[in-house]
């Protein structure tokens, strides 16, 4: 009985030790020719990471330091959501110029080709906005119903 318990404990310890070798490995991310916009809440910046060189290509101030930020991207354009006030800033990928903050009252953003979708999950609202101006699309007389 004691031998069986000792063998079970030794086997379990071996499995744990083998598993620990891979437990804390960071995933390998391969960035190819593209670029990624990443938000830094600590600095209040949107940072452009160049995929080919894996180096920082630009840092653009978009919010006060310490503001909780989320980032989104469509093509070369970066978007940042300030979760404290629900505002969104667009950073043009060609000029690296930030827009003025747009008050969208969102807690998540989803950039797409035809619209930037702002989600207010507390109210259950998904609002499409113009991805360039960050304003709601104009409604025509026919769509007002």
GUMIMAR-994846 format. One record per residue: residue in three letters; x, y, z of N, C-alpha, C, O in turn; residue number from 1. Coordinates in steps of 0.2 Angstrom, whole numbers, plus 5000, padded with zeros to 4 digits. Atoms other than C-alpha are relative to their C-alpha. Example, Ala and Ser with C-alpha at 12.3 -4.5 7.8 and 13.67 -1.06 7.14 Angstrom:
+-----+------+------+------+------+------+------+------+------+------+------+------+------+-----+
!   r !   nX !   nY !   nZ !  caX !  caY !  caZ !   cX !   cY !   cZ !   oX !   oY !   oZ !   k !
+-----+------+------+------+------+------+------+------+------+------+------+------+------+-----+
! ALA ! 5004 ! 4994 ! 5000 ! 5062 ! 4978 ! 5039 ! 5004 ! 5006 ! 5000 ! 5009 ! 5005 ! 5003 !   1 !
! SER ! 4996 ! 4994 ! 4999 ! 5068 ! 4995 ! 5036 ! 4996 ! 5005 ! 5003 ! 4999 ! 5011 ! 5004 !   2 !
+-----+------+------+------+------+------+------+------+------+------+------+------+------+-----+
END
This chain:
+-----+------+------+------+------+------+------+------+------+------+------+------+------+-----+
!   r !   nX !   nY !   nZ !  caX !  caY !  caZ !   cX !   cY !   cZ !   oX !   oY !   oZ !   k !
+-----+------+------+------+------+------+------+------+------+------+------+------+------+-----+
! UNK ! 5004 ! 4994 ! 5000 ! 5000 ! 5000 ! 5000 ! 5004 ! 5006 ! 5000 ! 5003 ! 5011 ! 4996 !   1 !
! UNK ! 4995 ! 4994 ! 4999 ! 5014 ! 5012 ! 5005 ! 5004 ! 5001 ! 4993 ! 5005 ! 5007 ! 4991 !   2 !
! UNK ! 4997 ! 4999 ! 5006 ! 5023 ! 5008 ! 4989 ! 4996 ! 5003 ! 4994 ! 4998 ! 5007 ! 4990 !   3 !
! UNK ! 5004 ! 4998 ! 5005 ! 5008 ! 5011 ! 4978 ! 4999 ! 5008 ! 5001 ! 4998 ! 5011 ! 4996 !   4 !
! UNK ! 5001 ! 4993 ! 4999 ! 5005 ! 5028 ! 4986 ! 5007 ! 5004 ! 4998 ! 5006 ! 5009 ! 4995 !   5 !
! UNK ! 4993 ! 4997 ! 5002 ! 5024 ! 5032 ! 4984 ! 5000 ! 5001 ! 4992 ! 5003 ! 5006 ! 4989 !   6 !
! UNK ! 4999 ! 5000 ! 5008 ! 5023 ! 5028 ! 4965 ! 4995 ! 5005 ! 4997 ! 4997 ! 5008 ! 4993 !   7 !
! UNK ! 5005 ! 4995 ! 5002 ! 5007 ! 5038 ! 4963 ! 5002 ! 5007 ! 5001 ! 5002 ! 5011 ! 4997 !   8 !
! UNK ! 4997 ! 4994 ! 4999 ! 5015 ! 5053 ! 4971 ! 5006 ! 5002 ! 4996 ! 5006 ! 5007 ! 4993 !   9 !
! UNK ! 4994 ! 4999 ! 5005 ! 5031 ! 5051 ! 4961 ! 4998 ! 5001 ! 4993 ! 5000 ! 5006 ! 4989 !  10 !
! UNK ! 5003 ! 4999 ! 5007 ! 5021 ! 5050 ! 4945 ! 4997 ! 5007 ! 4999 ! 4998 ! 5010 ! 4994 !  11 !
! UNK ! 5003 ! 4994 ! 5000 ! 5011 ! 5065 ! 4949 ! 5005 ! 5006 ! 5000 ! 5004 ! 5011 ! 4997 !  12 !
! UNK ! 4995 ! 4995 ! 5000 ! 5026 ! 5075 ! 4953 ! 5004 ! 5000 ! 4994 ! 5006 ! 5006 ! 4992 !  13 !
! UNK ! 4997 ! 5000 ! 5006 ! 5034 ! 5070 ! 4937 ! 4996 ! 5004 ! 4995 ! 4999 ! 5007 ! 4991 !  14 !
! UNK ! 5004 ! 4996 ! 5005 ! 5019 ! 5076 ! 4927 ! 5000 ! 5007 ! 5001 ! 5000 ! 5011 ! 4997 !  15 !
! UNK ! 5000 ! 4993 ! 4999 ! 5019 ! 5092 ! 4936 ! 5006 ! 5004 ! 4998 ! 5006 ! 5009 ! 4995 !  16 !
! UNK ! 4994 ! 4997 ! 5002 ! 5037 ! 5095 ! 4933 ! 5001 ! 5001 ! 4993 ! 5004 ! 5006 ! 4990 !  17 !
! UNK ! 5000 ! 5000 ! 5007 ! 5036 ! 5091 ! 4915 ! 4995 ! 5006 ! 4997 ! 4997 ! 5009 ! 4993 !  18 !
! UNK ! 5005 ! 4995 ! 5002 ! 5021 ! 5103 ! 4913 ! 5002 ! 5007 ! 5002 ! 5001 ! 5012 ! 4998 !  19 !
! UNK ! 4997 ! 4994 ! 4998 ! 5030 ! 5117 ! 4922 ! 5005 ! 5003 ! 4995 ! 5006 ! 5009 ! 4995 !  20 !
! UNK ! 4995 ! 4998 ! 5005 ! 5043 ! 5118 ! 4908 ! 4996 ! 5004 ! 4995 ! 5000 ! 5009 ! 4992 !  21 !
! UNK ! 5004 ! 4996 ! 5005 ! 5029 ! 5125 ! 4897 ! 4995 ! 5005 ! 5002 ! 4992 ! 5008 ! 4999 !  22 !
! UNK ! 5005 ! 4996 ! 4997 ! 5018 ! 5134 ! 4909 ! 5000 ! 5007 ! 4999 ! 4995 ! 5011 ! 4998 !  23 !
! UNK ! 4999 ! 4993 ! 5000 ! 5025 ! 5151 ! 4908 ! 5003 ! 5003 ! 4994 ! 5007 ! 5008 ! 4994 !  24 !
! UNK ! 4997 ! 4997 ! 5006 ! 5031 ! 5153 ! 4890 ! 4995 ! 5004 ! 4997 ! 4989 ! 5003 ! 4996 !  25 !
! UNK ! 5004 ! 4995 ! 5004 ! 5025 ! 5168 ! 4881 ! 4998 ! 4997 ! 4993 ! 5003 ! 4994 ! 4990 !  26 !
! UNK ! 5001 ! 5003 ! 5007 ! 5016 ! 5164 ! 4864 ! 5005 ! 5004 ! 4995 ! 5006 ! 5010 ! 4997 !  27 !
! UNK ! 4995 ! 4997 ! 5005 ! 5027 ! 5168 ! 4849 ! 4995 ! 5003 ! 4995 ! 4991 ! 5000 ! 4992 !  28 !
! UNK ! 5004 ! 4996 ! 5004 ! 5019 ! 5182 ! 4839 ! 5004 ! 5002 ! 4994 ! 5009 ! 5005 ! 4995 !  29 !
! UNK ! 4996 ! 4998 ! 5006 ! 5025 ! 5184 ! 4821 ! 4996 ! 5006 ! 4996 ! 4991 ! 5005 ! 4994 !  30 !
! UNK ! 5002 ! 4994 ! 5003 ! 5022 ! 5201 ! 4814 ! 5003 ! 5000 ! 4993 ! 5009 ! 5000 ! 4993 !  31 !
! UNK ! 4997 ! 4999 ! 5007 ! 5025 ! 5202 ! 4795 ! 5000 ! 5007 ! 4998 ! 5002 ! 5011 ! 5001 !  32 !
! UNK ! 4999 ! 4993 ! 5003 ! 5024 ! 5217 ! 4784 ! 4995 ! 5005 ! 5003 ! 4996 ! 5011 ! 5001 !  33 !
! UNK ! 5005 ! 4995 ! 4998 ! 5009 ! 5225 ! 4793 ! 5003 ! 5004 ! 5006 ! 5009 ! 5004 ! 5008 !  34 !
! UNK ! 4999 ! 4996 ! 4994 ! 5008 ! 5237 ! 4808 ! 4994 ! 4999 ! 5005 ! 4989 ! 4997 ! 5003 !  35 !
! UNK ! 5006 ! 5000 ! 4995 ! 4998 ! 5237 ! 4824 ! 5000 ! 5006 ! 5005 ! 5006 ! 5008 ! 5007 !  36 !
! UNK ! 5001 ! 4994 ! 4995 ! 4991 ! 5251 ! 4835 ! 4999 ! 4997 ! 5007 ! 4994 ! 4993 ! 5007 !  37 !
! UNK ! 5001 ! 5003 ! 4994 ! 4993 ! 5247 ! 4853 ! 4999 ! 5006 ! 5005 ! 5002 ! 5011 ! 5005 !  38 !
! UNK ! 5001 ! 4994 ! 4995 ! 4986 ! 5258 ! 4868 ! 5004 ! 4999 ! 5006 ! 5005 ! 4993 ! 5008 !  39 !
! UNK ! 4996 ! 5000 ! 4994 ! 4996 ! 5262 ! 4883 ! 4996 ! 5005 ! 5005 ! 4996 ! 5011 ! 5004 !  40 !
! UNK ! 5004 ! 4996 ! 4996 ! 4985 ! 5268 ! 4897 ! 5005 ! 5004 ! 5005 ! 5003 ! 5010 ! 5007 !  41 !
! UNK ! 4995 ! 4996 ! 4995 ! 5000 ! 5273 ! 4908 ! 5002 ! 5006 ! 4997 ! 5003 ! 5011 ! 5001 !  42 !
! UNK ! 4998 ! 4994 ! 5003 ! 5006 ! 5286 ! 4895 ! 4995 ! 5004 ! 4997 ! 4996 ! 5009 ! 4995 !  43 !
! UNK ! 5006 ! 4997 ! 5004 ! 4989 ! 5290 ! 4887 ! 5002 ! 5000 ! 4993 ! 5000 ! 5005 ! 4989 !  44 !
! UNK ! 4997 ! 4999 ! 5007 ! 4997 ! 5286 ! 4870 ! 4997 ! 4994 ! 4996 ! 4996 ! 4988 ! 4999 !  45 !
! UNK ! 5001 ! 5006 ! 5004 ! 4993 ! 5275 ! 4855 ! 5006 ! 4999 ! 4996 ! 5009 ! 5004 ! 4993 !  46 !
! UNK ! 4993 ! 5001 ! 5002 ! 5009 ! 5267 ! 4849 ! 4999 ! 4996 ! 4994 ! 4995 ! 4991 ! 4994 !  47 !
! UNK ! 4999 ! 5004 ! 5006 ! 5012 ! 5261 ! 4831 ! 5006 ! 4995 ! 5000 ! 5011 ! 4998 ! 5000 !  48 !
! UNK ! 4995 ! 5005 ! 5000 ! 5022 ! 5245 ! 4831 ! 5001 ! 4997 ! 4992 ! 4996 ! 4995 ! 4990 !  49 !
! UNK ! 4999 ! 5002 ! 5007 ! 5030 ! 5241 ! 4814 ! 5001 ! 4993 ! 5000 ! 5006 ! 4990 ! 5004 !  50 !
! UNK ! 4999 ! 5007 ! 5000 ! 5028 ! 5223 ! 4810 ! 5006 ! 4997 ! 4997 ! 5009 ! 4992 ! 4999 !  51 !
! UNK ! 4994 ! 5002 ! 5004 ! 5043 ! 5221 ! 4798 ! 5006 ! 5000 ! 5005 ! 5010 ! 4996 ! 5005 !  52 !
! UNK ! 4994 ! 4999 ! 4995 ! 5056 ! 5228 ! 4811 ! 4998 ! 4999 ! 5007 ! 5003 ! 4998 ! 5011 !  53 !
! UNK ! 5002 ! 5001 ! 4993 ! 5046 ! 5225 ! 4827 ! 5002 ! 5005 ! 5004 ! 5004 ! 5004 ! 5010 !  54 !
! UNK ! 4998 ! 4994 ! 4996 ! 5050 ! 5242 ! 4832 ! 4995 ! 5005 ! 5000 ! 4990 ! 5005 ! 4996 !  55 !
! UNK ! 5005 ! 4995 ! 4999 ! 5040 ! 5257 ! 4838 ! 5001 ! 5005 ! 4994 ! 5006 ! 5008 ! 4993 !  56 !
! UNK ! 5000 ! 4995 ! 5005 ! 5036 ! 5268 ! 4823 ! 4997 ! 5007 ! 5002 ! 5000 ! 5012 ! 4999 !  57 !
! UNK ! 5003 ! 4993 ! 4997 ! 5026 ! 5282 ! 4832 ! 4997 ! 4999 ! 5006 ! 4994 ! 4993 ! 5008 !  58 !
! UNK ! 5003 ! 4999 ! 4994 ! 5019 ! 5287 ! 4848 ! 4995 ! 5006 ! 5000 ! 4998 ! 5012 ! 4999 !  59 !
! UNK ! 5005 ! 4994 ! 5000 ! 5003 ! 5298 ! 4848 ! 4996 ! 5001 ! 5006 ! 4993 ! 4996 ! 5008 !  60 !
! UNK ! 5004 ! 4999 ! 4994 ! 4996 ! 5306 ! 4863 ! 4992 ! 5000 ! 4998 ! 4990 ! 5004 ! 4994 !  61 !
! UNK ! 5007 ! 5001 ! 5001 ! 4977 ! 5302 ! 4864 ! 4995 ! 5002 ! 5006 ! 4989 ! 5002 ! 5005 !  62 !
! UNK ! 5003 ! 4999 ! 4994 ! 4972 ! 5304 ! 4882 ! 5004 ! 5002 ! 5005 ! 5010 ! 5001 ! 5005 !  63 !
! UNK ! 4996 ! 4998 ! 4994 ! 4978 ! 5310 ! 4899 ! 5003 ! 4993 ! 5002 ! 5000 ! 4988 ! 5002 !  64 !
! UNK ! 4997 ! 5006 ! 4997 ! 4991 ! 5298 ! 4907 ! 4995 ! 4997 ! 5005 ! 4993 ! 5000 ! 5009 !  65 !
! UNK ! 5004 ! 5003 ! 4995 ! 4982 ! 5285 ! 4917 ! 4993 ! 4998 ! 4998 ! 4990 ! 4995 ! 5002 !  66 !
! UNK ! 5007 ! 5002 ! 5002 ! 4966 ! 5284 ! 4907 ! 5000 ! 4993 ! 4998 ! 5004 ! 4991 ! 4994 !  67 !
! UNK ! 5000 ! 5007 ! 5002 ! 4960 ! 5267 ! 4904 ! 4998 ! 5000 ! 4993 ! 4993 ! 5002 ! 4991 !  68 !
! UNK ! 5001 ! 5000 ! 5007 ! 4962 ! 5264 ! 4885 ! 4999 ! 4993 ! 4997 ! 5002 ! 4988 ! 5000 !  69 !
! UNK ! 5001 ! 5006 ! 5005 ! 4957 ! 5251 ! 4872 ! 5002 ! 5002 ! 4993 ! 5000 ! 5008 ! 4991 !  70 !
! UNK ! 4999 ! 4998 ! 5007 ! 4963 ! 5251 ! 4854 ! 4997 ! 4996 ! 4995 ! 4995 ! 4990 ! 4997 !  71 !
! UNK ! 5003 ! 5003 ! 5006 ! 4956 ! 5246 ! 4838 ! 5004 ! 5002 ! 4994 ! 5007 ! 5008 ! 4994 !  72 !
! UNK ! 4996 ! 4999 ! 5006 ! 4963 ! 5246 ! 4820 ! 4996 ! 4998 ! 4994 ! 4993 ! 4993 ! 4994 !  73 !
! UNK ! 5003 ! 5002 ! 5007 ! 4956 ! 5246 ! 4802 ! 5005 ! 5002 ! 4995 ! 5006 ! 5008 ! 4995 !  74 !
! UNK ! 4995 ! 4998 ! 5005 ! 4970 ! 5246 ! 4789 ! 5006 ! 5003 ! 5004 ! 5008 ! 5001 ! 5009 !  75 !
! UNK ! 4995 ! 4996 ! 4997 ! 4983 ! 5259 ! 4794 ! 4998 ! 5005 ! 5005 ! 5001 ! 5008 ! 5009 !  76 !
! UNK ! 5003 ! 4995 ! 4995 ! 4971 ! 5269 ! 4805 ! 4999 ! 4997 ! 5006 ! 4996 ! 4991 ! 5007 !  77 !
! UNK ! 5001 ! 5002 ! 4994 ! 4971 ! 5267 ! 4823 ! 4995 ! 5004 ! 5004 ! 4994 ! 5010 ! 5003 !  78 !
! UNK ! 5005 ! 4997 ! 4996 ! 4957 ! 5271 ! 4835 ! 5001 ! 4998 ! 5008 ! 5004 ! 4992 ! 5009 !  79 !
! UNK ! 4999 ! 5002 ! 4993 ! 4958 ! 5272 ! 4854 ! 4993 ! 5002 ! 5004 ! 4990 ! 5008 ! 5002 !  80 !
! UNK ! 5006 ! 4998 ! 4996 ! 4943 ! 5272 ! 4866 ! 5002 ! 5001 ! 5007 ! 5006 ! 4997 ! 5011 !  81 !
! UNK ! 4998 ! 4998 ! 4993 ! 4945 ! 5281 ! 4883 ! 4994 ! 4997 ! 5004 ! 4988 ! 5000 ! 5004 !  82 !
! UNK ! 5005 ! 5004 ! 4997 ! 4935 ! 5269 ! 4894 ! 4997 ! 5005 ! 5006 ! 4992 ! 5003 ! 5009 !  83 !
! UNK ! 5003 ! 4996 ! 4994 ! 4933 ! 5283 ! 4908 ! 4995 ! 5004 ! 4997 ! 4990 ! 5005 ! 5001 !  84 !
! UNK ! 5005 ! 4995 ! 5002 ! 4923 ! 5295 ! 4897 ! 4996 ! 4997 ! 4994 ! 4992 ! 5001 ! 4991 !  85 !
! UNK ! 5003 ! 5003 ! 5006 ! 4918 ! 5284 ! 4882 ! 5002 ! 5003 ! 4994 ! 4998 ! 5002 ! 4989 !  86 !
! UNK ! 4998 ! 4997 ! 5006 ! 4927 ! 5295 ! 4870 ! 5004 ! 4996 ! 4995 ! 5008 ! 4992 ! 4998 !  87 !
! UNK ! 4995 ! 5004 ! 5005 ! 4936 ! 5289 ! 4854 ! 5004 ! 5005 ! 4996 ! 5001 ! 5011 ! 4994 !  88 !
! UNK ! 4995 ! 4996 ! 5004 ! 4951 ! 5297 ! 4845 ! 5002 ! 4995 ! 4994 ! 5004 ! 4989 ! 4995 !  89 !
! UNK ! 4997 ! 5003 ! 5007 ! 4956 ! 5292 ! 4827 ! 5006 ! 5003 ! 4999 ! 5008 ! 5009 ! 4999 !  90 !
! UNK ! 4993 ! 4998 ! 5002 ! 4974 ! 5292 ! 4822 ! 5001 ! 4998 ! 4993 ! 5001 ! 4992 ! 4992 !  91 !
! UNK ! 4999 ! 5002 ! 5008 ! 4977 ! 5293 ! 4803 ! 5006 ! 4997 ! 5000 ! 5012 ! 4999 ! 5002 !  92 !
! UNK ! 4994 ! 5004 ! 5001 ! 4989 ! 5280 ! 4798 ! 5005 ! 5004 ! 4996 ! 5011 ! 5002 ! 4996 !  93 !
! UNK ! 4995 ! 4997 ! 5004 ! 4997 ! 5291 ! 4785 ! 5003 ! 5006 ! 5003 ! 5009 ! 5008 ! 5002 !  94 !
! UNK ! 4997 ! 4993 ! 4997 ! 4999 ! 5308 ! 4794 ! 5002 ! 4999 ! 5007 ! 5005 ! 5003 ! 5010 !  95 !
! UNK ! 4999 ! 5001 ! 4993 ! 4999 ! 5301 ! 4812 ! 4997 ! 5006 ! 5004 ! 4999 ! 5007 ! 5010 !  96 !
! UNK ! 5003 ! 4995 ! 4996 ! 4988 ! 5315 ! 4817 ! 4994 ! 4998 ! 5003 ! 4990 ! 4994 ! 5000 !  97 !
! UNK ! 5006 ! 5002 ! 4997 ! 4975 ! 5312 ! 4830 ! 4994 ! 5005 ! 4999 ! 4995 ! 5011 ! 4998 !  98 !
! UNK ! 5006 ! 4996 ! 5000 ! 4957 ! 5318 ! 4829 ! 4998 ! 5003 ! 5007 ! 5002 ! 5001 ! 5012 !  99 !
! UNK ! 5003 ! 4997 ! 4993 ! 4948 ! 5328 ! 4843 ! 4996 ! 4994 ! 5003 ! 4993 ! 4990 ! 4999 ! 100 !
! UNK ! 5004 ! 5005 ! 4997 ! 4940 ! 5316 ! 4855 ! 4992 ! 5000 ! 4998 ! 4989 ! 5006 ! 4999 ! 101 !
! UNK ! 5007 ! 5000 ! 5002 ! 4922 ! 5311 ! 4849 ! 4996 ! 4996 ! 5006 ! 4998 ! 4991 ! 5008 ! 102 !
! UNK ! 5003 ! 5004 ! 4994 ! 4910 ! 5307 ! 4864 ! 4995 ! 4995 ! 4997 ! 4989 ! 4997 ! 4995 ! 103 !
! UNK ! 5005 ! 5005 ! 5003 ! 4902 ! 5291 ! 4858 ! 4997 ! 4996 ! 5006 ! 4993 ! 4991 ! 5004 ! 104 !
! UNK ! 5003 ! 5004 ! 4994 ! 4898 ! 5284 ! 4876 ! 5000 ! 4992 ! 4998 ! 4995 ! 4989 ! 4998 ! 105 !
! UNK ! 4999 ! 5007 ! 5001 ! 4905 ! 5267 ! 4872 ! 5005 ! 4997 ! 5005 ! 5008 ! 5000 ! 5008 ! 106 !
! UNK ! 4995 ! 5004 ! 4996 ! 4914 ! 5253 ! 4881 ! 5004 ! 4995 ! 4996 ! 5009 ! 4992 ! 4998 ! 107 !
! UNK ! 4996 ! 5004 ! 5004 ! 4920 ! 5244 ! 4866 ! 4999 ! 5003 ! 4993 ! 4994 ! 5006 ! 4991 ! 108 !
! UNK ! 5000 ! 4997 ! 5007 ! 4924 ! 5249 ! 4848 ! 5002 ! 4994 ! 4995 ! 5006 ! 4990 ! 4996 ! 109 !
! UNK ! 4999 ! 5004 ! 5005 ! 4924 ! 5239 ! 4832 ! 5001 ! 5003 ! 4993 ! 4996 ! 5005 ! 4990 ! 110 !
! UNK ! 4999 ! 4997 ! 5006 ! 4932 ! 5247 ! 4817 ! 4999 ! 4995 ! 4994 ! 5001 ! 4990 ! 4994 ! 111 !
! UNK ! 5001 ! 5004 ! 5006 ! 4927 ! 5241 ! 4800 ! 5000 ! 5005 ! 4994 ! 5001 ! 5011 ! 4995 ! 112 !
! UNK ! 4999 ! 4996 ! 5006 ! 4928 ! 5248 ! 4782 ! 4994 ! 5005 ! 4999 ! 4996 ! 5011 ! 4998 ! 113 !
! UNK ! 5005 ! 4995 ! 5001 ! 4911 ! 5257 ! 4781 ! 4998 ! 5004 ! 5006 ! 4995 ! 5009 ! 5006 ! 114 !
! UNK ! 5002 ! 4997 ! 4993 ! 4909 ! 5261 ! 4800 ! 5004 ! 4998 ! 5005 ! 5007 ! 4993 ! 5005 ! 115 !
! UNK ! 4997 ! 5002 ! 4993 ! 4916 ! 5262 ! 4817 ! 4994 ! 4999 ! 5004 ! 4990 ! 5003 ! 5005 ! 116 !
! UNK ! 5006 ! 5002 ! 4996 ! 4904 ! 5253 ! 4828 ! 5002 ! 5001 ! 5007 ! 5007 ! 4998 ! 5010 ! 117 !
! UNK ! 4999 ! 4999 ! 4993 ! 4903 ! 5259 ! 4846 ! 4995 ! 4996 ! 5004 ! 4989 ! 4997 ! 5003 ! 118 !
! UNK ! 5004 ! 5004 ! 4996 ! 4896 ! 5247 ! 4858 ! 4999 ! 5003 ! 5007 ! 5004 ! 5004 ! 5011 ! 119 !
! UNK ! 5002 ! 4998 ! 4994 ! 4887 ! 5253 ! 4874 ! 4997 ! 4994 ! 5003 ! 4991 ! 4993 ! 5003 ! 120 !
! UNK ! 5003 ! 5007 ! 4998 ! 4885 ! 5236 ! 4883 ! 4995 ! 5001 ! 5006 ! 4990 ! 4997 ! 5007 ! 121 !
! UNK ! 5005 ! 4999 ! 4995 ! 4876 ! 5244 ! 4898 ! 4993 ! 5002 ! 4998 ! 4988 ! 5000 ! 5001 ! 122 !
! UNK ! 5007 ! 4998 ! 5003 ! 4862 ! 5251 ! 4887 ! 4998 ! 4995 ! 4995 ! 4993 ! 4996 ! 4992 ! 123 !
! UNK ! 5002 ! 5005 ! 5005 ! 4863 ! 5237 ! 4874 ! 5000 ! 5004 ! 4993 ! 4996 ! 5002 ! 4989 ! 124 !
! UNK ! 5000 ! 4996 ! 5006 ! 4867 ! 5250 ! 4860 ! 5006 ! 4999 ! 4996 ! 5012 ! 4999 ! 4998 ! 125 !
! UNK ! 4994 ! 5000 ! 5004 ! 4878 ! 5247 ! 4845 ! 4999 ! 5006 ! 4995 ! 4994 ! 5005 ! 4991 ! 126 !
! UNK ! 5001 ! 4994 ! 5004 ! 4880 ! 5264 ! 4836 ! 5005 ! 5000 ! 4994 ! 5011 ! 5000 ! 4996 ! 127 !
! UNK ! 4995 ! 4999 ! 5006 ! 4888 ! 5265 ! 4818 ! 5002 ! 5007 ! 5000 ! 4997 ! 5012 ! 5000 ! 128 !
! UNK ! 4998 ! 4993 ! 5001 ! 4898 ! 5281 ! 4816 ! 5005 ! 5000 ! 4993 ! 5008 ! 4995 ! 4991 ! 129 !
! UNK ! 4995 ! 5000 ! 5006 ! 4908 ! 5287 ! 4801 ! 5007 ! 4999 ! 5002 ! 5009 ! 5002 ! 5007 ! 130 !
! UNK ! 4993 ! 5002 ! 4997 ! 4926 ! 5280 ! 4803 ! 5005 ! 5006 ! 4999 ! 5010 ! 5006 ! 5002 ! 131 !
! UNK ! 4995 ! 4995 ! 5001 ! 4934 ! 5296 ! 4797 ! 4998 ! 5006 ! 5004 ! 5003 ! 5009 ! 5007 ! 132 !
! UNK ! 5002 ! 4994 ! 4996 ! 4924 ! 5310 ! 4806 ! 4997 ! 4998 ! 5007 ! 4997 ! 5002 ! 5011 ! 133 !
! UNK ! 5003 ! 5002 ! 4993 ! 4917 ! 5299 ! 4821 ! 4994 ! 5003 ! 5001 ! 4992 ! 5004 ! 5007 ! 134 !
! UNK ! 5007 ! 4997 ! 4998 ! 4900 ! 5306 ! 4819 ! 4995 ! 4995 ! 4997 ! 4996 ! 4991 ! 4992 ! 135 !
! UNK ! 5005 ! 5005 ! 5003 ! 4884 ! 5296 ! 4816 ! 4998 ! 5002 ! 4993 ! 4998 ! 5008 ! 4991 ! 136 !
! UNK ! 5002 ! 4999 ! 5007 ! 4878 ! 5294 ! 4798 ! 4994 ! 5005 ! 5000 ! 4990 ! 5004 ! 5004 ! 137 !
! UNK ! 5007 ! 4996 ! 5001 ! 4865 ! 5307 ! 4792 ! 4995 ! 4995 ! 4997 ! 4996 ! 4991 ! 4993 ! 138 !
! UNK ! 5006 ! 5004 ! 5002 ! 4848 ! 5299 ! 4790 ! 4997 ! 5004 ! 4994 ! 4996 ! 5010 ! 4994 ! 139 !
! UNK ! 5004 ! 4997 ! 5006 ! 4839 ! 5303 ! 4773 ! 4993 ! 5000 ! 5002 ! 4990 ! 4997 ! 5007 ! 140 !
! UNK ! 5007 ! 4999 ! 4998 ! 4821 ! 5308 ! 4773 ! 4996 ! 4994 ! 4999 ! 4991 ! 4992 ! 5002 ! 141 !
! UNK ! 5003 ! 5006 ! 5001 ! 4817 ! 5291 ! 4766 ! 5001 ! 4995 ! 5006 ! 4996 ! 4991 ! 5008 ! 142 !
! UNK ! 4998 ! 5005 ! 4995 ! 4825 ! 5282 ! 4781 ! 4996 ! 5002 ! 5007 ! 4997 ! 4998 ! 5012 ! 143 !
! UNK ! 5003 ! 4998 ! 4994 ! 4816 ! 5292 ! 4794 ! 4993 ! 4997 ! 5002 ! 4991 ! 4997 ! 5007 ! 144 !
! UNK ! 5006 ! 5004 ! 4999 ! 4800 ! 5283 ! 4791 ! 4994 ! 5003 ! 5004 ! 4989 ! 5000 ! 5004 ! 145 !
+-----+------+------+------+------+------+------+------+------+------+------+------+------+-----+
END
